[in-house]
Amino acid sequence: MTLLPITVPASLLDVHRLDPEAGGWGFRADHVVATAAGDTYVLTGLRRYRGHAVGSADPAEQNFGYQLITRYGSDGKPTATAVFGQAVPGGSPSAIPEGDATTLAVLPDGAVAVSSKPGSTYLLSPALDEVLASWPMSWGWETSRAPGTTRSPRRSPSLPLVGCCA
């Protein structure tokens, strides 16, 4: 069995001035997928919440919640990482929003499918550097109540966005 190092990109440690030895932030492992070729993909979460940070302009004080996918080679060394869920300070918005109950699947061509509740799926390139296609789905359930009626769920229309993103 190969033990994999828990990795966080240095850029995130730097921008948020996180000390790996200090408390105040959390890291969790959510899902792991291994391929026949020996690569391992690990989905993790990195989060910090501070009540006093709301509205702060300083990234070292801001709250954050990222999800990361790290690919490890058969030797156990990280070879690629994708960060999503929110924009990195100074960066562009995330093409994949943070999701609930997120899972991974590695397809035969090496592309990585990222799925989350209620049914959103995003297809990433094998290098984890591009969103090839996306099928986002909103929760879409609303409750309505007219006078004299009982509450009932109603499915609101949602249109899947299918496209290739550069």
C-alpha positions in Angstrom: 0.0 0.0 0.0 1.3 3.4 -0.9 0.6 6.2 1.5 -0.2 9.5 -0.2 0.9 12.8 1.2 -1.9 15.3 2.0 -1.3 18.2 -0.3 -2.5 21.7 -0.5 -1.1 24.0 -3.3 1.5 26.4 -1.9 -0.3 29.2 -3.7 -3.4 28.7 -1.4 -1.1 28.5 1.7 0.6 31.7 0.7 -2.5 33.8 -0.3 -4.4 32.9 2.9 -1.2 32.9 5.0 -2.0 29.4 6.3 0.5 27.8 8.7 0.3 24.0 8.2 1.2 23.5 11.8 -1.4 26.0 13.2 -5.1 25.5 13.8 -8.0 27.6 12.5 -8.5 25.8 9.2 -9.8 22.4 8.2 -8.9 19.8 5.6 -10.9 16.7 4.7 -10.7 13.8 2.3 -14.0 13.1 0.5 -13.4 10.6 -2.2 -10.6 8.5 -3.7 -10.5 6.7 -7.1 -7.6 4.5 -8.3 -7.0 3.6 -12.0 -5.7 0.4 -13.5 -2.6 2.4 -14.6 -1.7 3.1 -11.0 -2.8 6.8 -10.8 -4.9 7.8 -7.8 -7.3 10.8 -7.7 -8.2 12.3 -4.3 -11.0 14.8 -3.8 -10.4 16.9 -0.7 -11.9 20.0 0.9 -10.0 23.0 2.4 -12.1 25.4 4.6 -11.8 28.2 7.0 -14.5 30.2 8.8 -14.0 33.1 11.1 -17.0 35.1 12.4 -15.0 38.3 12.3 -13.8 37.8 8.7 -17.0 38.7 7.0 -16.4 41.6 4.6 -12.6 41.5 5.1 -10.6 42.5 2.0 -7.4 40.8 3.2 -7.2 37.1 2.0 -5.3 36.2 5.1 -8.5 37.0 7.1 -11.1 35.9 4.6 -13.3 32.8 5.0 -12.8 30.2 2.2 -14.1 26.9 1.0 -12.2 25.1 -1.7 -12.5 21.6 -3.2 -9.4 20.1 -4.7 -8.7 17.1 -6.9 -5.1 15.9 -6.7 -3.8 13.2 -9.1 -1.0 11.1 -7.7 1.2 8.9 -10.0 1.9 5.3 -9.3 4.9 6.4 -7.2 2.6 8.3 -4.8 3.9 11.8 -5.9 1.3 14.5 -6.8 1.3 15.2 -10.5 -1.6 17.6 -10.9 -4.1 19.5 -8.8 -7.4 21.3 -9.7 -8.9 23.8 -7.3 -12.6 24.7 -7.5 -15.6 25.8 -5.5 -14.7 29.5 -5.2 -12.4 31.9 -6.9 -8.8 32.1 -5.6 -8.1 35.7 -4.5 -6.9 37.6 -7.5 -8.0 34.8 -9.8 -11.0 34.2 -12.1 -14.3 32.7 -10.8 -14.4 28.9 -10.5 -15.9 27.1 -13.4 -17.2 24.4 -11.0 -19.2 25.6 -7.9 -18.6 23.9 -4.6 -21.0 21.0 -4.4 -22.6 18.7 -1.8 -21.8 15.0 -1.7 -19.2 15.4 -4.5 -17.8 12.2 -6.1 -15.3 11.4 -8.8 -15.1 9.0 -11.7 -12.2 8.5 -14.0 -13.2 7.6 -17.5 -11.3 5.2 -19.8 -9.8 8.1 -21.8 -8.5 9.7 -18.5 -11.0 12.4 -18.3 -12.4 13.0 -14.8 -16.1 13.3 -14.1 -17.0 15.4 -11.0 -20.6 14.9 -9.8 -22.5 16.5 -6.9 -26.1 16.8 -5.6 -28.6 17.3 -7.0 -27.2 15.9 -10.3 -24.6 18.3 -11.6 -21.7 16.8 -13.5 -18.5 18.4 -14.9 -16.0 16.7 -17.1 -12.4 17.7 -16.6 -9.4 17.1 -18.9 -7.0 14.3 -17.9 -4.5 17.0 -17.0 -7.1 18.6 -14.6 -6.5 22.0 -16.3 -9.7 22.4 -18.3 -13.5 21.9 -18.0 -14.4 20.0 -21.1 -18.2 19.9 -20.6 -20.6 20.8 -17.8 -24.2 19.8 -16.9 -25.1 21.9 -13.9 -28.4 21.3 -12.3 -30.1 23.6 -9.7 -32.0 22.1 -6.8 -35.2 23.2 -8.6 -37.6 22.3 -5.9 -40.0 24.9 -4.5 -42.9 24.7 -2.1 -45.9 26.8 -2.9 -49.1 27.3 -0.9 -52.2 28.8 -2.2 -55.0 29.8 0.2 -57.0 26.7 1.3 -54.4 24.2 -0.1 -51.8 22.0 1.4 -48.1 22.4 0.7 -46.7 20.3 -2.1 -43.3 20.2 -3.9 -43.2 21.6 -7.4 -40.5 21.0 -9.9 -39.3 24.2 -11.4 -37.8 24.0 -14.9 -34.1 23.7 -15.2 -32.2 23.8 -18.4 -28.9 21.8 -18.6 -26.0 23.7 -19.9 -23.9 21.5 -22.2 -20.9 23.0 -23.8 -17.2 23.0 -24.1 -15.3 25.6 -22.1 -11.8 26.8 -22.8 
